[in-house]
């Protein structure tokens, strides 16, 4: 490899490194969205003017949106590149395994406790 090819490769890797970590602007957008998506359910609960069902569904919906914001703005997962798709599917598979392990463990503990009580 010649010196110019090495320099070009190093420059491409540097650009890729900068793109994969995001900028101050993307972190600020993510932070502001996270604060808003936290403040709305908090305000709904503190206000108490909404029904329990409306409050619960609002919290769940805004929590899902906040998960997406964290994945996009802080973890930089996207579907635009092949590497982004692979990272996203890896993350989703890991999350599925964790949810299954925790959920099934809680279910087993709950059922064991219920059987011990009778």
Protein Blocks (a to p, Z undefined) as FASTA:
>chain_A
ZZklmmmmmmmmmmmmmmmnopfklmmmmmmmmmmmmmmmmmmmmnomacfklmmmmmmm
mmmmmmmmmmmmmnopafkbmklmmmmmmmmmmmmmmmmmmmmmmmmmmmmmmmmmZZ
